[in-house]
Each structure stands twice: as structure tokens, then as C-alpha cells.
Amino acid sequence: MSEFIDRAVVEQVARLARIHLSEQQLDASSKQLGEILNYVGQLERVTLPDDVEPFFGAIESVNAIRADEVNSSVDRDSILSNAPDSDGEFYSVPPVF
């Protein structure tokens, strides 16, 4: 796999990632990226027994999304009664600009 990782590939990846690499970093990165891909290749060749379940994370979690329920809200008049100034429909605030 590392035979595909040369300086041109690292330059392309750096350009896509919008990072600047010095000449020394380009050389070191091509070597390191090749080593990483060789290691990933080793992991791809590992065979597991059929009874081993896939591992997706350390915590068994489920979606913590509540049901979408319609609730009553506070009426507009009581909200606007707390405002220092309003036009009857919206808060009135001083201009920002």
C-alpha cells in the first residue's frame, strides 16, 4: 500500500486539507502515511472467529431523543408585559448600528 504514497500524493492531500507543509514535513509525512497504510493493511488481513460480534463503542447507548409533543406556550401578552418596551407584537430594542 505504501508504494502509492509518494511526495505528490502527500502534496495533494495537504492541498485538499488546506495545510502548508514544509519540505521536511512533506518527506516525513510520506513515510509516516505509508507506515500507517501498511498497518491498516495488516488489520484488514486479520480474521476473526464467526462468533465475535462487531464492536461499535464502549457504551451501549440509544437515541436520547424525546417524543415530539405539542405543548402550550406562554401567551404573547404576558411575555410582552415583562419587556421594557414593545410595539404590542414584538420587543422594541434600540438600533445596534
Secondary structure, 3 states (H helix, E strand, C coil): CHHHCCHHHHHHHHHHCCCCCCHHHHHHHHHHHHHHHHHHHHHHCCCCCCCCCCCCCCCCCCCCCCCCCCCCCCCHHHHHHCCCCECCCCECCCCCC
